[in-house]
């Protein structure tokens, strides 16, 4: 493999620029030595979760959106966020993490997430 073959198209999520390369072992790594987290892209890509993860609290809710919602700005029109904003109260117990799924326009389904 030539050195140029190890360059990865894209940008470091910490703002280091076009500094990504394919390190030994196949992990995408930032080449900038002072990057706060040189393995950030590899860590992001290693996350197997593909659904929304939601936590409800007395103050409201937080949603960790799946990475696919970054494509085409789908995150800006998240149906789950709209749904949660319209609730009178949490649909599940407070303080626990839930995986929210929905298919074919059916109601949201909640299952405890790790």
Secondary structure as GFF3:
##gff-version 3
##sequence-region A 1 114
A	DSSP	three_ten_helix	3	6	.	.	.	ID=ss1
A	DSSP	beta_strand	20	22	.	.	.	ID=ss2
A	DSSP	beta_strand	28	30	.	.	.	ID=ss3
A	DSSP	alpha_helix	40	46	.	.	.	ID=ss4
A	DSSP	beta_strand	52	57	.	.	.	ID=ss5
A	DSSP	beta_strand	60	64	.	.	.	ID=ss6
A	DSSP	three_ten_helix	67	77	.	.	.	ID=ss7
A	DSSP	alpha_helix	79	85	.	.	.	ID=ss8
A	DSSP	beta_strand	97	101	.	.	.	ID=ss9
A	DSSP	beta_strand	109	112	.	.	.	ID=ss10
###
